[in-house]
Amino acid sequence: MQHRIAPLNRAPRRIRPPFDVDSYEPDPYRFGETNDQWRARRHADRVAALLEPLDGVDLGAYDRRIIDWLADWDIETVGTIASLIYRARAVDAPESVR
């Protein structure tokens, strides 16, 4: 399902579109996991959420390092960065930056 990515007027509730919808669903994997396992899974999901709008973009090691660092931030920060990337990709870039 394709969602319209609109400018954010408040902190996002999710790390993926739609950003303005609450995402408080029970986490079925949480039970039986250690805190470290849960944190690692959550981090990997946030990395994936930041990489999704960058599909097709060449990334270097430093780019990936910063994405990994950003993935440690909260939902509001990761959601905002992902939303900005989606919206920036939706705009036609001027010839001077292509």
C-alpha positions as CSV (number, residue, x, y, z in Angstrom):
1,M,0.0,0.0,0.0
2,Q,1.4,3.3,-1.0
3,H,1.2,6.2,1.4
4,R,1.4,9.9,0.7
5,I,4.4,11.3,2.5
6,A,3.3,14.7,3.8
7,P,5.4,17.2,5.8
8,L,5.4,16.5,9.5
9,N,3.6,18.9,11.7
10,R,4.2,16.9,14.9
11,A,6.6,14.2,16.0
12,P,6.2,11.0,14.0
13,R,4.6,8.0,15.8
14,R,6.3,5.4,13.5
15,I,9.6,4.8,11.7
16,R,7.9,3.9,8.5
17,P,4.9,5.4,6.5
18,P,2.4,6.4,7.6
19,F,4.4,8.4,10.1
20,D,1.4,10.0,11.9
21,V,-0.3,6.7,13.0
22,D,0.2,5.2,16.4
23,S,2.2,2.0,16.3
24,Y,1.6,0.6,19.7
25,E,1.0,-3.0,18.8
26,P,2.2,-5.7,21.1
27,D,5.6,-7.1,20.2
28,P,5.1,-10.8,19.8
29,Y,8.9,-11.5,19.8
30,R,9.6,-9.6,23.1
31,F,8.7,-12.6,25.2
32,G,11.6,-15.1,25.4
33,E,14.2,-12.6,24.3
34,T,16.9,-11.1,26.4
35,N,17.1,-7.3,26.5
36,D,20.2,-7.4,24.3
37,Q,18.4,-9.5,21.7
38,W,15.4,-7.2,21.7
39,R,17.7,-4.1,21.4
40,A,19.6,-5.7,18.5
41,R,16.4,-6.6,16.7
42,R,15.0,-3.1,17.2
43,H,18.2,-1.5,16.0
44,A,18.2,-3.7,12.9
45,D,14.6,-2.7,12.1
46,R,15.5,1.0,12.5
47,V,18.5,0.6,10.2
48,A,16.2,-1.1,7.6
49,A,13.6,1.7,8.0
50,L,16.4,4.3,7.2
51,L,17.7,2.3,4.2
52,E,14.3,1.7,2.6
53,P,13.9,5.2,1.2
54,L,17.6,5.1,0.1
55,D,16.9,2.0,-2.2
56,G,19.0,2.4,-5.3
57,V,21.4,5.0,-3.8
58,D,25.0,4.1,-3.6
59,L,26.2,4.2,0.0
60,G,29.7,4.2,1.3
61,A,31.1,2.8,4.5
62,Y,30.8,6.2,6.3
63,D,27.2,6.6,5.0
64,R,26.3,3.2,6.6
65,R,28.1,4.1,9.8
66,I,26.0,7.2,10.2
67,I,22.8,5.3,9.4
68,D,23.8,2.8,12.0
69,W,24.4,5.6,14.5
70,L,21.0,7.3,13.6
71,A,19.2,3.9,14.2
72,D,20.1,4.2,17.9
73,W,17.9,7.3,18.3
74,D,14.2,7.4,19.3
75,I,11.2,6.8,17.1
76,E,10.7,10.5,16.6
77,T,14.2,11.1,15.3
78,V,14.4,8.0,13.1
79,G,10.8,8.6,11.7
80,T,11.7,12.2,10.9
81,I,14.9,11.3,9.1
82,A,13.1,8.6,7.1
83,S,10.3,11.0,6.2
84,L,12.7,13.6,5.1
85,I,14.6,11.1,2.8
86,Y,11.3,9.9,1.3
87,R,10.2,13.5,0.6
88,A,13.6,14.6,-0.8
89,R,13.6,11.7,-3.2
90,A,10.1,12.6,-4.4
91,V,11.3,16.0,-5.5
92,D,13.0,16.3,-8.9
93,A,16.6,17.3,-8.4
94,P,17.9,20.2,-10.4
95,E,20.4,19.4,-13.2
96,S,23.3,20.9,-11.1
97,V,23.1,18.1,-8.5
98,R,22.4,15.1,-10.7
